Amino acid sequence: MPSTDVRARIKNLFPKIFEVPGTHDFAPGGGLYEKGDLYLLDGEVKRWAGATAPVTSPVCVSEKDGPAAPRLIGRAATLTAEEAARAMQAAVRAYDRGRGKWPQMKVAERIHCVEHFAELMEGTREEVVRLLMWEIGKTRKDSEKEFDRTVEYIRDTIEALKDVDRQAGRFSMHSGILAQIRRSPLGVTLCMGPYNYPLNETFTTLVPALIMGNTVICKLPRFGVLCSAPLLRCFASAFPAGVVNIVNGDGATVVTPAIASEHLAALAFIGSAKVANILKRQHPMPNRLRCILGLNAKNPGIVLPDADVGLAVEHCVTGALSYNGQRCTALKLLFVHRSRAEEFVAALAEAVDKLPFGLPWEEGVKITPLPEPNKSEYLAELLADAKKGGAKVCNKYGGLSNLTFFYPAVAYPVTPKMRMYHEEQFGPVIPVAVYDDVNEVLDYVTLAPFGQQASVFGNDPKTIGSVVDVLANEVSRVNINAQCQRGPDVYPFTGRKDSAEGTLSVSDALRCFSIRSMIAAPNSEANTELMQEILLRRTSNFINTDYIF
Ligand code: G3H
């Protein structure tokens, strides 16, 4: 493609409002999405009559001949601290110190509510997908994937809980003590998901928290607020009042009533380590707060001297640029052995320049506009800083931008003196550094504040074996000849240092949001008879042997 074509296409990327295809718009014919001021409190979907904040799309549009600007797509409720406190009170009431209907409910009944929710949720797919495209600029394909993956996660969670419950149905006997061990809820839980997966990552904590019998306050992310609106009625129909409460507004205002309350038992937060630290410090009794955190990461990709460069490039492109690099698991710094660096960078630059870019609904598109304000400017600053230090932008169009759109850039050679060597860019910039001895890379990993994942590309069993042995004690997943990623969701997803606290996978999440409780009784004739009577007369939800199939 001649360079002028790419330049012209970037310049003319954004459509006139009347050119937006109705089949991809959240409000065909223009206008605002009308459910942004809804929230869920104590089982009721309410319309907020107070202040609202404009929600703009990273997709810019222009009216007739005017300049393009981020399209205003709706207005979101900005709840007050008083309203957020009411949501917290509703969750506290519904939990009722473990005596509430929800935490006392049999596992089978809770599963039934979650199944019902999943069925209702499926009916919102197209509405949610269109909102994801508009609110966070995710491609239609990836938005659909996010939705479907979330529904699948809910169904897998149900199956995992059935397994857990089958195990818990058995009595055990050790040293004369008869016991039944189950997992009990923790209490009121605050869930806060991130903007890059507003649906999926929020639900990967919200759903296990709910199904284990906790009650929940969910604060919607910075961007990706409207896409939850279609689900509020599903929650209200599927769960008893107060079990799920969904609030939105200024973070400090709406989160404080929950986090500063002694009733808050668990915090599930996906975001920055800085905010996680602020939140944790606000809890009056930190030792009572269980934290499940997904935080910062700067996963390295390590290209060894004997790597298959074609394969490494393919995985580094998707690893670094899927959803424009806005993934916590993205490859954010590549280390290439000096002997292969020129070859690798040339192939990487060529592959990046072939990526289809455009608007989220366009067929096959991979690179789209970015939702964070001033993100193009920030990424341009990173490039300028790297250039000042002697790096070059190696792909032809790298760094070209138009408002919210930033063309991916390959920067090389990147050194520790440059900002992009250290900062989590969370966007379409690929820093490539050179190494001579793999220990230089391992030292980087050891000294970095992050410890989520790494990718290693190579084929020599001896080298891979020894590199893995070091990395395995520094990060939580080493991907061999593959990009970093979270899935499949049945595998453990976690990190060390400032990257995570707690482990999420379908089954680990059930553990995170519960604690083991047991009944124990000396194995006497009288106690055996007592247990049998409890089981026979079904006088307890905890002591029972009903299996769920
Ligand atoms: O942003 C962090 C996500 O958990 C990454 O998930 O690897 O499936 O994109 P992913």
Residues whose N, C-alpha, C, O or C-beta is under 5 A from the ligand:
A	BS01	G3H	Q326 R327 C328 T329 C484 Q485 R486 G487
